């Protein structure tokens, strides 16, 4: 990086813009490390506007590390319901249990040793909550830096080194947020507002910003699955999910692949089930098309409102409550 491209001139321009234009977000009004951590974990996979509501709800239920540590996993997942990527909630719960007595560490390296905390989240919490001079590189910062210096495929090492050189060490938390805010509001993936960008005069990619960085390939595998809705006198048959994505949540009996319907019927000793309809749901790496079948049930059942359901199973429940189409 050439000194004339960033450094001393760029910082005051961006910080002045941030002071005037920063969004009024609830987590920006606190220095509580726990509250900042909750916001950063939510923002890993949830858009800002959606995260507002989940943030308020989560802190109302678990206002500090002790409250979260003492809660059951089911209670945590129930409060998290709808935010998706439930592994984040399970990791937060484990993290709280690990540090409830000592509090969150301030050093990025120590934060990274905690469940669910990667380099970005550790840097964000360390800089914003504790004022540690470390650069936080998320997707927004990656895009801004790639455009500032016209780098097609920025490596992780280049990104971190460049971000560290630009870092305002006197106010690292504000600086990291300013750079991320620029990427979120101005230097957007499509149609970046170069004409109103506060650092346009330092940007080598101005006028062709959408070229940088090259898009990352993302492939979703199409998967067929079958769900079985067994309705009893007081609710439905629900199973506790396993695995990294939905583990700890509850849902309807579900199986993927060829012979899934027959497998489910056999598991519950049934000869047949009537079709209810189809539900679609996308995860990061796969897209599920789920054929839903229903049958009466006389055995034990569950009230679905008393269990933490995933968004996927919420869709199946809505279909079951609505009944088959015409």
C-alpha positions as YAML, in Angstrom:
chain: A
units: angstrom
residues:
- id: 1
  name: UNK
  ca: [0.00, 0.00, 0.00]
- id: 2
  name: UNK
  ca: [1.34, 3.38, -0.93]
- id: 3
  name: UNK
  ca: [1.23, 5.98, 1.84]
- id: 4
  name: UNK
  ca: [-0.55, 8.42, -0.45]
- id: 5
  name: UNK
  ca: [-3.41, 5.97, -1.01]
- id: 6
  name: UNK
  ca: [-4.57, 5.65, 2.58]
- id: 7
  name: UNK
  ca: [-2.91, 6.48, 5.83]
- id: 8
  name: UNK
  ca: [-3.19, 9.90, 7.37]
- id: 9
  name: UNK
  ca: [-5.43, 11.61, 4.79]
- id: 10
  name: UNK
  ca: [-8.00, 8.83, 4.49]
- id: 11
  name: UNK
  ca: [-8.66, 8.39, 8.21]
- id: 12
  name: UNK
  ca: [-10.07, 11.85, 9.04]
- id: 13
  name: UNK
  ca: [-12.21, 11.85, 5.90]
- id: 14
  name: UNK
  ca: [-13.81, 8.51, 6.78]
- id: 15
  name: UNK
  ca: [-14.21, 9.27, 10.49]
- id: 16
  name: UNK
  ca: [-15.87, 12.62, 9.77]
- id: 17
  name: UNK
  ca: [-18.31, 10.87, 7.42]
- id: 18
  name: UNK
  ca: [-19.01, 8.18, 10.03]
- id: 19
  name: UNK
  ca: [-19.77, 10.73, 12.75]
- id: 20
  name: UNK
  ca: [-22.38, 12.31, 10.45]
- id: 21
  name: UNK
  ca: [-23.88, 9.17, 8.92]
- id: 22
  name: UNK
  ca: [-23.52, 6.24, 11.31]
- id: 23
  name: UNK
  ca: [-26.78, 4.38, 11.83]
- id: 24
  name: UNK
  ca: [-28.34, 4.51, 15.28]
- id: 25
  name: UNK
  ca: [-27.94, 0.83, 16.17]
- id: 26
  name: UNK
  ca: [-28.72, -0.41, 19.70]
- id: 27
  name: UNK
  ca: [-25.35, -2.10, 20.20]
- id: 28
  name: UNK
  ca: [-23.49, 1.11, 19.37]
- id: 29
  name: UNK
  ca: [-24.76, 2.74, 22.53]
- id: 30
  name: UNK
  ca: [-23.00, 0.35, 24.89]
- id: 31
  name: UNK
  ca: [-19.50, -0.60, 25.98]
- id: 32
  name: UNK
  ca: [-20.73, -3.81, 27.65]
- id: 33
  name: UNK
  ca: [-18.50, -6.56, 26.19]
- id: 34
  name: UNK
  ca: [-21.26, -9.18, 26.52]
- id: 35
  name: UNK
  ca: [-23.83, -7.07, 24.65]
- id: 36
  name: UNK
  ca: [-21.29, -6.28, 21.94]
- id: 37
  name: UNK
  ca: [-20.47, -9.97, 21.64]
- id: 38
  name: UNK
  ca: [-24.15, -10.87, 21.22]
- id: 39
  name: UNK
  ca: [-24.51, -8.28, 18.46]
- id: 40
  name: UNK
  ca: [-21.40, -9.49, 16.63]
- id: 41
  name: UNK
  ca: [-22.49, -13.13, 16.79]
- id: 42
  name: UNK
  ca: [-25.90, -12.19, 15.43]
- id: 43
  name: UNK
  ca: [-24.36, -10.13, 12.64]
- id: 44
  name: UNK
  ca: [-22.25, -13.10, 11.51]
- id: 45
  name: UNK
  ca: [-25.19, -14.42, 9.53]
- id: 46
  name: UNK
  ca: [-28.08, -11.99, 10.06]
- id: 47
  name: UNK
  ca: [-28.75, -8.67, 8.33]
- id: 48
  name: UNK
  ca: [-28.58, -5.56, 10.49]
- id: 49
  name: UNK
  ca: [-32.27, -4.68, 10.34]
- id: 50
  name: UNK
  ca: [-33.29, -8.21, 11.27]
- id: 51
  name: UNK
  ca: [-30.66, -8.40, 14.01]
- id: 52
  name: UNK
  ca: [-32.17, -5.43, 15.88]
- id: 53
  name: UNK
  ca: [-35.19, -7.40, 17.08]
- id: 54
  name: UNK
  ca: [-33.29, -10.58, 17.88]
- id: 55
  name: UNK
  ca: [-30.68, -8.57, 19.81]
- id: 56
  name: UNK
  ca: [-33.30, -6.91, 22.00]
- id: 57
  name: UNK
  ca: [-35.13, -10.18, 22.59]
- id: 58
  name: UNK
  ca: [-31.98, -12.10, 23.47]
- id: 59
  name: UNK
  ca: [-30.70, -9.49, 25.93]
- id: 60
  name: UNK
  ca: [-34.14, -9.21, 27.55]
- id: 61
  name: UNK
  ca: [-34.10, -12.96, 28.20]
- id: 62
  name: UNK
  ca: [-30.38, -13.22, 29.06]
- id: 63
  name: UNK
  ca: [-29.11, -9.80, 30.18]
- id: 64
  name: UNK
  ca: [-25.63, -10.98, 31.16]
- id: 65
  name: UNK
  ca: [-23.22, -13.91, 30.98]
- id: 66
  name: UNK
  ca: [-24.52, -15.41, 34.23]
- id: 67
  name: UNK
  ca: [-28.13, -15.45, 33.05]
- id: 68
  name: UNK
  ca: [-27.14, -17.08, 29.78]
- id: 69
  name: UNK
  ca: [-24.89, -19.65, 31.50]
- id: 70
  name: UNK
  ca: [-27.67, -20.71, 33.88]
- id: 71
  name: UNK
  ca: [-30.31, -21.11, 31.15]
- id: 72
  name: UNK
  ca: [-31.08, -24.44, 29.53]
- id: 73
  name: UNK
  ca: [-30.03, -25.02, 25.94]
- id: 74
  name: UNK
  ca: [-33.69, -25.38, 24.94]
- id: 75
  name: UNK
  ca: [-34.53, -21.99, 26.43]
- id: 76
  name: UNK
  ca: [-31.61, -20.39, 24.58]
- id: 77
  name: UNK
  ca: [-32.65, -21.94, 21.28]
- id: 78
  name: UNK
  ca: [-36.26, -20.94, 21.80]
- id: 79
  name: UNK
  ca: [-35.28, -17.28, 22.26]
- id: 80
  name: UNK
  ca: [-32.96, -17.52, 19.25]
- id: 81
  name: UNK
  ca: [-35.72, -19.05, 17.10]
- id: 82
  name: UNK
  ca: [-36.02, -17.38, 13.71]
- id: 83
  name: UNK
  ca: [-32.50, -15.97, 13.65]
- id: 84
  name: UNK
  ca: [-31.22, -19.14, 11.99]
- id: 85
  name: UNK
  ca: [-27.76, -20.71, 12.06]
- id: 86
  name: UNK
  ca: [-28.53, -22.12, 15.49]
- id: 87
  name: UNK
  ca: [-25.01, -23.27, 16.09]
- id: 88
  name: UNK
  ca: [-24.29, -19.63, 16.96]
- id: 89
  name: UNK
  ca: [-26.73, -19.81, 19.88]
- id: 90
  name: UNK
  ca: [-25.34, -23.11, 21.13]
- id: 91
  name: UNK
  ca: [-21.81, -21.71, 21.00]
- id: 92
  name: UNK
  ca: [-22.86, -18.55, 22.85]
- id: 93
  name: UNK
  ca: [-24.39, -20.73, 25.54]
- id: 94
  name: UNK
  ca: [-21.21, -22.80, 25.87]
- id: 95
  name: UNK
  ca: [-19.11, -19.64, 25.89]
- id: 96
  name: UNK
  ca: [-21.17, -18.15, 28.72]
- id: 97
  name: UNK
  ca: [-20.76, -21.28, 30.77]
- id: 98
  name: UNK
  ca: [-16.99, -21.12, 30.25]
- id: 99
  name: UNK
  ca: [-16.46, -17.47, 31.26]
- id: 100
  name: UNK
  ca: [-19.46, -16.55, 33.46]
- id: 101
  name: UNK
  ca: [-17.24, -16.31, 36.54]
- id: 102
  name: UNK
  ca: [-14.25, -14.57, 34.96]
- id: 103
  name: UNK
  ca: [-15.89, -12.39, 32.31]
- id: 104
  name: UNK
  ca: [-14.89, -12.06, 28.68]
- id: 105
  name: UNK
  ca: [-11.16, -11.76, 28.06]
- id: 106
  name: UNK
  ca: [-9.94, -8.60, 26.32]
- id: 107
  name: UNK
  ca: [-7.14, -10.10, 24.22]
- id: 108
  name: UNK
  ca: [-8.14, -11.23, 20.70]
- id: 109
  name: UNK
  ca: [-6.11, -14.45, 20.98]
- id: 110
  name: UNK
  ca: [-7.95, -15.40, 24.18]
- id: 111
  name: UNK
  ca: [-11.31, -14.54, 22.68]
- id: 112
  name: UNK
  ca: [-10.57, -16.81, 19.71]
- id: 113
  name: UNK
  ca: [-10.19, -19.75, 22.08]
- id: 114
  name: UNK
  ca: [-13.86, -19.48, 23.07]
- id: 115
  name: UNK
  ca: [-16.65, -21.43, 21.32]
- id: 116
  name: UNK
  ca: [-17.84, -19.88, 18.06]
- id: 117
  name: UNK
  ca: [-15.38, -16.97, 18.07]
- id: 118
  name: UNK
  ca: [-13.28, -16.58, 14.93]
- id: 119
  name: UNK
  ca: [-10.69, -13.94, 14.03]
- id: 120
  name: UNK
  ca: [-13.22, -11.32, 12.90]
- id: 121
  name: UNK
  ca: [-15.51, -11.59, 15.93]
- id: 122
  name: UNK
  ca: [-12.52, -11.62, 18.30]
- id: 123
  name: UNK
  ca: [-11.10, -8.48, 16.67]
- id: 124
  name: UNK
  ca: [-14.45, -6.70, 16.67]
- id: 125
  name: UNK
  ca: [-15.15, -7.39, 20.35]
- id: 126
  name: UNK
  ca: [-11.56, -6.63, 21.40]
- id: 127
  name: UNK
  ca: [-11.48, -3.30, 19.54]
- id: 128
  name: UNK
  ca: [-15.03, -2.06, 20.21]
- id: 129
  name: UNK
  ca: [-15.47, -3.24, 23.80]
- id: 130
  name: UNK
  ca: [-11.89, -3.08, 25.06]
- id: 131
  name: UNK
  ca: [-10.17, -0.57, 22.75]
- id: 132
  name: UNK
  ca: [-7.54, -3.08, 21.60]
- id: 133
  name: UNK
  ca: [-5.68, -1.89, 18.46]
- id: 134
  name: UNK
  ca: [-6.62, -4.75, 16.15]
- id: 135
  name: UNK
  ca: [-8.25, -4.56, 12.72]
- id: 136
  name: UNK
  ca: [-11.56, -6.38, 12.16]
- id: 137
  name: UNK
  ca: [-12.03, -7.67, 8.61]
- id: 138
  name: UNK
  ca: [-15.53, -8.72, 7.59]
- id: 139
  name: UNK
  ca: [-17.11, -8.97, 4.14]
- id: 140
  name: UNK
  ca: [-17.72, -5.23, 3.98]
- id: 141
  name: UNK
  ca: [-14.09, -4.41, 4.82]
- id: 142
  name: UNK
  ca: [-12.90, -6.99, 2.30]
- id: 143
  name: UNK
  ca: [-14.90, -5.28, -0.44]
- id: 144
  name: UNK
  ca: [-13.79, -1.75, 0.53]
- id: 145
  name: UNK
  ca: [-10.09, -2.67, 0.63]
- id: 146
  name: UNK
  ca: [-10.24, -4.63, -2.62]
- id: 147
  name: UNK
  ca: [-11.73, -1.58, -4.35]
- id: 148
  name: UNK
  ca: [-9.44, 0.97, -2.74]
- id: 149
  name: UNK
  ca: [-6.41, -0.91, -4.05]
- id: 150
  name: UNK
  ca: [-7.96, -2.71, -7.08]
- id: 151
  name: UNK
  ca: [-7.26, -6.25, -5.92]
- id: 152
  name: UNK
  ca: [-9.26, -8.91, -7.76]
- id: 153
  name: UNK
  ca: [-8.83, -11.75, -5.27]
- id: 154
  name: UNK
  ca: [-7.58, -10.41, -1.94]
- id: 155
  name: UNK
  ca: [-5.93, -13.04, 0.23]
- id: 156
  name: UNK
  ca: [-6.68, -13.25, 3.94]
- id: 157
  name: UNK
  ca: [-3.10, -12.26, 4.72]
- id: 158
  name: UNK
  ca: [-3.17, -9.21, 2.43]
- id: 159
  name: UNK
  ca: [-6.51, -8.10, 3.85]
- id: 160
  name: UNK
  ca: [-5.35, -8.32, 7.45]
- id: 161
  name: UNK
  ca: [-2.03, -6.60, 6.78]
- id: 162
  name: UNK
  ca: [-3.69, -3.80, 4.80]
- id: 163
  name: UNK
  ca: [-6.39, -3.31, 7.41]
- id: 164
  name: UNK
  ca: [-3.75, -3.16, 10.15]
- id: 165
  name: UNK
  ca: [-1.81, -0.48, 8.27]
- id: 166
  name: UNK
  ca: [-4.93, 1.66, 7.88]
- id: 167
  name: UNK
  ca: [-6.10, 1.13, 11.47]
- id: 168
  name: UNK
  ca: [-6.58, 4.18, 13.65]
- id: 169
  name: UNK
  ca: [-4.83, 2.93, 16.78]
- id: 170
  name: UNK
  ca: [-6.12, 5.83, 18.86]
- id: 171
  name: UNK
  ca: [-9.72, 4.71, 18.31]
- id: 172
  name: UNK
  ca: [-9.72, 1.21, 16.79]
- id: 173
  name: UNK
  ca: [-13.31, 0.36, 17.67]
- id: 174
  name: UNK
  ca: [-14.76, 3.44, 16.01]
- id: 175
  name: UNK
  ca: [-12.44, 3.03, 13.03]
- id: 176
  name: UNK
  ca: [-13.43, -0.61, 12.47]
- id: 177
  name: UNK
  ca: [-17.10, 0.32, 12.63]
- id: 178
  name: UNK
  ca: [-16.57, 3.24, 10.24]
- id: 179
  name: UNK
  ca: [-14.92, 1.02, 7.65]
- id: 180
  name: UNK
  ca: [-17.68, -1.57, 7.95]
- id: 181
  name: UNK
  ca: [-20.35, 1.13, 7.76]
- id: 182
  name: UNK
  ca: [-18.80, 2.48, 4.57]
- id: 183
  name: UNK
  ca: [-19.08, -0.97, 2.99]
- id: 184
  name: UNK
  ca: [-22.64, -1.39, 4.20]
- id: 185
  name: UNK
  ca: [-24.03, 2.00, 3.18]
- id: 186
  name: UNK
  ca: [-21.85, 3.33, 0.32]
- id: 187
  name: UNK
  ca: [-19.39, 0.77, -1.04]
- id: 188
  name: UNK
  ca: [-22.14, -1.80, -1.58]
- id: 189
  name: UNK
  ca: [-21.76, -5.00, -3.63]
- id: 190
  name: UNK
  ca: [-23.90, -3.62, -6.46]
- id: 191
  name: UNK
  ca: [-24.21, 0.01, -7.58]
- id: 192
  name: UNK
  ca: [-21.73, 1.50, -5.10]
- id: 193
  name: UNK
  ca: [-22.29, 5.22, -4.53]
- id: 194
  name: UNK
  ca: [-18.83, 6.33, -5.67]
- id: 195
  name: UNK
  ca: [-20.01, 9.88, -6.35]
- id: 196
  name: UNK
  ca: [-20.81, 10.44, -2.66]
- id: 197
  name: UNK
  ca: [-18.07, 8.25, -1.16]
- id: 198
  name: UNK
  ca: [-16.07, 10.15, 1.48]
- id: 199
  name: UNK
  ca: [-12.82, 8.41, 0.46]
- id: 200
  name: UNK
  ca: [-13.37, 8.41, -3.33]
- id: 201
  name: UNK
  ca: [-10.28, 10.52, -3.96]
- id: 202
  name: UNK
  ca: [-8.14, 7.77, -2.41]
- id: 203
  name: UNK
  ca: [-9.83, 4.92, -4.31]
- id: 204
  name: UNK
  ca: [-8.00, 3.33, -7.22]
- id: 205
  name: UNK
  ca: [-11.15, 1.46, -8.24]
- id: 206
  name: UNK
  ca: [-13.37, 4.51, -8.56]
- id: 207
  name: UNK
  ca: [-15.49, 4.28, -11.70]
- id: 208
  name: UNK
  ca: [-15.08, 0.52, -12.00]
- id: 209
  name: UNK
  ca: [-15.64, -0.45, -8.39]
- id: 210
  name: UNK
  ca: [-18.03, -3.32, -9.14]
- id: 211
  name: UNK
  ca: [-15.12, -5.20, -10.73]
- id: 212
  name: UNK
  ca: [-13.54, -5.69, -7.31]
- id: 213
  name: UNK
  ca: [-13.31, -8.13, -5.72]
- id: 214
  name: UNK
  ca: [-14.23, -10.99, -8.03]
- id: 215
  name: UNK
  ca: [-17.34, -12.81, -6.79]
- id: 216
  name: UNK
  ca: [-16.80, -15.94, -4.74]
- id: 217
  name: UNK
  ca: [-18.33, -19.08, -6.14]
- id: 218
  name: UNK
  ca: [-21.23, -20.35, -4.09]
- id: 219
  name: UNK
  ca: [-22.96, -23.59, -4.94]
- id: 220
  name: UNK
  ca: [-26.03, -25.03, -3.33]
- id: 221
  name: UNK
  ca: [-26.80, -28.71, -3.72]
- id: 222
  name: UNK
  ca: [-30.44, -29.57, -4.44]
- id: 223
  name: UNK
  ca: [-31.65, -32.21, -1.99]
- id: 224
  name: UNK
  ca: [-35.02, -34.00, -1.87]
- id: 225
  name: UNK
  ca: [-36.44, -34.90, 1.53]
- id: 226
  name: UNK
  ca: [-39.61, -36.16, 3.15]
- id: 227
  name: UNK
  ca: [-41.27, -35.00, 6.36]
- id: 228
  name: UNK
  ca: [-43.92, -36.91, 8.29]
- id: 229
  name: UNK
  ca: [-46.55, -35.01, 10.27]
- id: 230
  name: UNK
  ca: [-48.10, -37.26, 12.92]
- id: 231
  name: UNK
  ca: [-50.94, -35.46, 14.69]
- id: 232
  name: UNK
  ca: [-52.10, -36.70, 18.06]
- id: 233
  name: UNK
  ca: [-54.65, -35.58, 20.60]
- id: 234
  name: UNK
  ca: [-52.44, -32.85, 22.07]
- id: 235
  name: UNK
  ca: [-49.94, -32.01, 19.38]
- id: 236
  name: UNK
  ca: [-47.47, -33.66, 17.03]
- id: 237
  name: UNK
  ca: [-44.66, -36.16, 17.08]
- id: 238
  name: UNK
  ca: [-41.43, -34.17, 17.28]
- id: 239
  name: UNK
  ca: [-37.83, -35.33, 17.30]
- id: 240
  name: UNK
  ca: [-34.74, -33.67, 18.72]
- id: 241
  name: UNK
  ca: [-32.44, -32.70, 15.87]
- id: 242
  name: UNK
  ca: [-28.76, -33.64, 15.73]
- id: 243
  name: UNK
  ca: [-25.90, -32.17, 13.70]
- id: 244
  name: UNK
  ca: [-24.11, -28.86, 13.30]
- id: 245
  name: UNK
  ca: [-26.91, -26.86, 11.68]
- id: 246
  name: UNK
  ca: [-30.08, -27.73, 13.61]
- id: 247
  name: UNK
  ca: [-28.69, -29.72, 16.53]
- id: 248
  name: UNK
  ca: [-30.57, -29.08, 19.78]
- id: 249
  name: UNK
  ca: [-33.75, -27.94, 18.03]
- id: 250
  name: UNK
  ca: [-36.90, -29.99, 17.61]
- id: 251
  name: UNK
  ca: [-38.80, -30.83, 14.46]
- id: 252
  name: UNK
  ca: [-40.94, -33.24, 12.52]
- id: 253
  name: UNK
  ca: [-39.56, -36.64, 11.50]
- id: 254
  name: UNK
  ca: [-37.47, -35.96, 8.41]
- id: 255
  name: UNK
  ca: [-35.43, -38.11, 6.03]
- id: 256
  name: UNK
  ca: [-33.50, -37.35, 2.86]
- id: 257
  name: UNK
  ca: [-32.96, -39.28, -0.34]
- id: 258
  name: UNK
  ca: [-34.51, -42.23, -2.09]
- id: 259
  name: UNK
  ca: [-36.96, -44.27, -0.05]
- id: 260
  name: UNK
  ca: [-37.29, -41.58, 2.63]
- id: 261
  name: UNK
  ca: [-41.10, -41.84, 2.84]
- id: 262
  name: UNK
  ca: [-41.05, -45.61, 3.24]
- id: 263
  name: UNK
  ca: [-38.30, -45.32, 5.85]
- id: 264
  name: UNK
  ca: [-40.34, -42.89, 7.94]
- id: 265
  name: UNK
  ca: [-43.53, -44.93, 7.67]
- id: 266
  name: UNK
  ca: [-41.67, -48.04, 8.75]
- id: 267
  name: UNK
  ca: [-40.07, -46.22, 11.71]
- id: 268
  name: UNK
  ca: [-43.50, -45.38, 13.09]
- id: 269
  name: UNK
  ca: [-45.25, -48.59, 12.10]
- id: 270
  name: UNK
  ca: [-47.56, -47.00, 9.55]
- id: 271
  name: UNK
  ca: [-48.85, -48.37, 6.26]
- id: 272
  name: UNK
  ca: [-49.65, -45.06, 4.57]
- id: 273
  name: UNK
  ca: [-49.85, -41.29, 4.89]
- id: 274
  name: UNK
  ca: [-51.65, -38.64, 2.87]
- id: 275
  name: UNK
  ca: [-49.73, -35.89, 1.04]
- id: 276
  name: UNK
  ca: [-49.99, -32.38, 2.50]
- id: 277
  name: UNK
  ca: [-47.83, -30.43, 0.07]
- id: 278
  name: UNK
  ca: [-44.27, -29.27, -0.46]
- id: 279
  name: UNK
  ca: [-41.97, -27.01, 1.55]
- id: 280
  name: UNK
  ca: [-38.72, -25.47, 0.32]
- id: 281
  name: UNK
  ca: [-35.88, -24.28, 2.53]
- id: 282
  name: UNK
  ca: [-32.35, -23.13, 1.73]
- id: 283
  name: UNK
  ca: [-29.29, -23.58, 3.90]
- id: 284
  name: UNK
  ca: [-25.87, -22.19, 3.06]
- id: 285
  name: UNK
  ca: [-24.77, -25.17, 1.02]
- id: 286
  name: UNK
  ca: [-27.97, -26.99, 0.11]
- id: 287
  name: UNK
  ca: [-31.54, -26.32, -0.90]
- id: 288
  name: UNK
  ca: [-34.16, -28.73, 0.44]
- id: 289
  name: UNK
  ca: [-37.38, -29.60, -1.34]
- id: 290
  name: UNK
  ca: [-39.48, -31.42, 1.24]
- id: 291
  name: UNK
  ca: [-42.54, -33.47, 0.45]
- id: 292
  name: UNK
  ca: [-44.76, -33.45, 3.52]
- id: 293
  name: UNK
  ca: [-47.08, -36.32, 4.45]
- id: 294
  name: UNK
  ca: [-49.53, -36.61, 7.34]
- id: 295
  name: UNK
  ca: [-51.15, -39.41, 9.32]
- id: 296
  name: UNK
  ca: [-53.17, -39.69, 12.53]
- id: 297
  name: UNK
  ca: [-51.28, -40.68, 15.67]
- id: 298
  name: UNK
  ca: [-52.40, -42.24, 18.96]
- id: 299
  name: UNK
  ca: [-49.06, -42.33, 20.77]
- id: 300
  name: UNK
  ca: [-47.11, -39.69, 22.73]
- id: 301
  name: UNK
  ca: [-47.02, -36.24, 21.15]
- id: 302
  name: UNK
  ca: [-45.61, -32.76, 21.80]
- id: 303
  name: UNK
  ca: [-46.95, -29.22, 21.87]
- id: 304
  name: UNK
  ca: [-44.82, -27.53, 19.16]
- id: 305
  name: UNK
  ca: [-45.11, -24.21, 20.99]
- id: 306
  name: UNK
  ca: [-43.29, -25.72, 23.97]
- id: 307
  name: UNK
  ca: [-40.23, -26.73, 21.94]
- id: 308
  name: UNK
  ca: [-37.69, -24.64, 20.02]
- id: 309
  name: UNK
  ca: [-38.46, -25.24, 16.34]
- id: 310
  name: UNK
  ca: [-36.26, -24.26, 13.41]
- id: 311
  name: UNK
  ca: [-37.59, -21.99, 10.65]
- id: 312
  name: UNK
  ca: [-37.73, -25.07, 8.44]
- id: 313
  name: UNK
  ca: [-39.98, -26.90, 10.89]
- id: 314
  name: UNK
  ca: [-42.03, -23.75, 11.36]
- id: 315
  name: UNK
  ca: [-42.82, -23.96, 7.65]
- id: 316
  name: UNK
  ca: [-43.85, -27.60, 7.99]
- id: 317
  name: UNK
  ca: [-46.01, -26.75, 11.02]
- id: 318
  name: UNK
  ca: [-47.72, -23.94, 9.09]
- id: 319
  name: UNK
  ca: [-48.50, -26.37, 6.27]
- id: 320
  name: UNK
  ca: [-49.84, -28.94, 8.74]
- id: 321
  name: UNK
  ca: [-52.08, -26.38, 10.45]
- id: 322
  name: UNK
  ca: [-53.31, -25.13, 7.09]
- id: 323
  name: UNK
  ca: [-54.04, -28.61, 5.81]
- id: 324
  name: UNK
  ca: [-53.79, -29.99, 2.25]
- id: 325
  name: UNK
  ca: [-54.50, -27.73, -0.67]
- id: 326
  name: UNK
  ca: [-57.46, -28.15, -3.07]
...
